[in-house]
């Protein structure tokens, strides 16, 4: 999956990327504004060509604004629901992970997305990085716990098309990382996206331990 511009995972090229930008806003945008909002650069002329094509198919509405034209996605078009889902694939993936984790026999203290996918920079070759905090009263060799981790990793890879890498720490180990000021803690504080359980802010607070 292209985590940075998820619509392009199914609608390849600039068309998917432009649709993703327009699906994420209600605000009319000029062609140059659409180009500026793309996660990876594209020429204004290339974006304009795509917009003209999408307008021709009725997927995008163009309205004059002085010498410019303003573009909005056509939410009445029969394709809109599909486009909206494509633009929200990352959120759908995280919801699937949360649903599975919330059904675990041995619940995690927390599960967070981190790394490039959390920063919105991941592409089809990026790993899907999950940090899982294990309760202190659950042994790291408990077969039930290990089976949960393996199943979630396999499912997340299947759902996204990306390799899922699980990093696991006990709650006590997380507290040690915080006390020692490890670089991972700084990264998690900046970028981690909570999926289920306690938030990074709650867990990584120096006073919490």
C-alpha positions in Angstrom: 0.0 0.0 0.0 1.1 3.6 -0.7 0.6 4.9 2.8 1.4 8.5 1.9 -1.2 8.6 -0.9 -3.4 5.6 -0.4 -5.7 6.1 -3.4 -2.8 5.6 -5.7 -2.5 2.0 -4.4 -5.5 1.2 -6.6 -5.7 4.1 -9.0 -2.1 4.3 -10.2 -0.2 7.4 -11.1 -1.2 11.0 -10.8 -4.9 10.4 -11.1 -5.1 8.6 -7.8 -2.9 11.1 -6.0 -5.0 14.1 -7.2 -8.2 12.3 -6.3 -6.8 11.7 -2.8 -6.1 15.4 -2.3 -9.6 16.4 -3.4 -11.2 13.7 -1.3 -9.5 15.0 1.8 -10.9 18.5 1.7 -14.2 20.4 1.2 -12.4 23.5 0.2 -12.3 24.5 -3.5 -8.7 24.4 -4.8 -6.9 25.8 -7.7 -4.8 23.5 -9.8 -1.6 24.9 -8.3 -3.0 24.3 -4.8 -3.7 20.7 -5.6 -0.2 20.3 -6.9 1.2 21.9 -3.7 -0.7 19.4 -1.5 0.6 16.3 -3.2 2.9 14.3 -0.9 5.4 13.8 -3.8 5.9 16.6 -6.3 4.2 16.8 -9.7 4.3 19.5 -12.3 1.4 21.9 -12.3 0.9 21.2 -16.0 0.6 17.4 -15.3 -1.9 18.1 -12.4 -3.9 20.4 -14.7 -4.1 17.7 -17.4 -5.4 15.2 -14.8 -7.9 17.7 -13.5 -9.2 18.3 -17.0 -9.6 14.6 -17.5 -11.5 14.2 -14.1 -13.7 17.1 -14.9 -14.5 15.6 -18.3 -15.6 12.4 -16.5 -17.7 14.3 -14.1 -15.7 13.1 -11.1 -14.5 16.7 -10.3 -16.4 20.0 -10.6 -14.7 23.1 -11.9 -15.9 26.6 -11.2 -14.5 29.9 -12.6 -12.9 32.2 -10.1 -11.6 35.3 -11.9 -8.9 34.1 -14.2 -8.5 30.8 -12.3 -10.6 27.7 -11.9 -11.5 26.1 -8.6 -11.9 22.4 -8.3 -13.9 20.2 -5.9 -14.7 16.5 -6.0 -18.2 15.7 -7.0 -19.7 14.0 -4.0 -22.9 13.2 -5.9 -21.0 11.1 -8.5 -21.5 7.3 -8.3 -17.8 6.8 -7.9 -17.5 9.1 -4.9 -18.0 6.5 -2.2 -15.3 4.3 -3.7 -12.9 7.3 -4.0 -13.5 8.3 -0.4 -12.7 4.7 0.8 -9.5 4.7 -1.3 -8.4 8.0 0.2 -9.0 6.6 3.7 -7.3 3.2 3.3 -4.7 3.8 6.1 -7.5 4.6 8.6 -9.4 1.5 7.5 -6.3 -0.6 8.0 -5.7 0.8 11.5 -9.3 0.1 12.4 -9.0 -3.5 11.3 -5.8 -3.9 13.5 -7.7 -2.3 16.4 -10.7 -4.6 16.0 -8.5 -7.7 16.0 -6.3 -6.6 18.9 -9.4 -5.7 21.0 -10.6 -9.3 20.7 -7.3 -10.8 22.1 -7.5 -13.2 25.0 -4.5 -11.5 26.5 -5.0 -7.8 25.7 -2.0 -5.5 25.0 -1.4 -2.5 27.1 -1.0 -0.5 23.9 -0.5 -0.9 20.2 1.0 2.0 18.1 1.9 2.6 14.5 5.4 4.1 14.2 8.1 4.7 11.6 7.6 6.0 8.1 4.0 4.8 7.8 3.1 6.7 11.0 4.7 9.8 9.4 2.7 9.4 6.2 5.8 8.7 4.2 5.5 5.0 3.6 5.2 3.5 0.2 4.6 0.0 -1.2 8.1 -1.1 -0.2 7.9 0.2 3.4 7.4 -2.0 6.4 4.3 -1.6 8.5 5.9 -1.0 11.9 3.8 -1.8 15.0 5.0 -1.3 18.6 3.1 -3.6 21.1 3.3 -3.1 24.8 2.9 -6.3 26.7 1.4 -6.3 30.2 4.0 -7.1 32.9 1.9 -10.1 34.1 2.1 -11.8 30.7 5.2 -13.9 30.0 6.9 -13.1 26.7 7.0 -16.9 26.0 3.3 -17.5 26.6 2.0 -19.4 23.6 -1.3 -17.6 23.6 0.5 -14.2 23.5 2.9 -15.3 20.7 0.1 -16.7 18.7 -1.7 -13.4 18.9 1.3 -11.5 17.7 1.9 -13.8 14.8 -1.7 -13.8 13.7 -1.9 -10.0 13.8 1.3 -9.6 11.9 0.2 -12.0 9.2 -3.2 -10.3 8.9 -1.8 -6.8 8.8 0.6 -7.9 6.0 -2.3 -9.4 4.1 -4.6 -6.4 4.6 -2.0 -3.8 3.5 0.4 -5.7 1.1 3.3 -4.5 3.2 5.5 -6.6 5.5 4.4 -6.1 9.1 7.2 -5.7 11.6 6.3 -6.1 15.3 8.4 -4.5 18.0 7.4 -5.8 21.4 8.3 -4.5 24.9 6.8 -5.1 28.3 5.4 -2.2 30.2 8.4 -2.3 32.6 10.8 -2.3 29.6 9.0 0.8 28.2 9.5 2.5 31.6 13.2 1.7 31.4 13.5 3.1 27.9 11.8 6.3 29.1 14.1 6.6 32.2 17.2 6.1 30.0 16.1 8.6 27.4 16.4 6.1 24.5 16.2 7.5 21.0 13.2 5.3 20.2 11.2 7.0 22.9 11.8 10.4 21.2 10.7 9.0 17.9 7.6 7.5 19.4 6.7 10.8 21.2 7.0 12.6 17.9 5.4 10.2 15.4 3.6 7.2 17.0 -0.1 6.8 16.1 -2.2 5.1 18.8 -4.3 2.2 17.6 -5.5 0.7 20.8 -4.8 0.9 24.6 -3.0 3.7 26.3 -1.7 6.6 24.2 2.0 7.4 23.6 1.6 10.5 25.7 0.2 8.6 28.6 2.7 5.7 28.4 5.8 7.7 27.6 5.3 10.4 30.3 8.4 10.4 32.5 6.1 10.9 35.6 3.9 7.9 34.6 6.5 5.3 35.7 
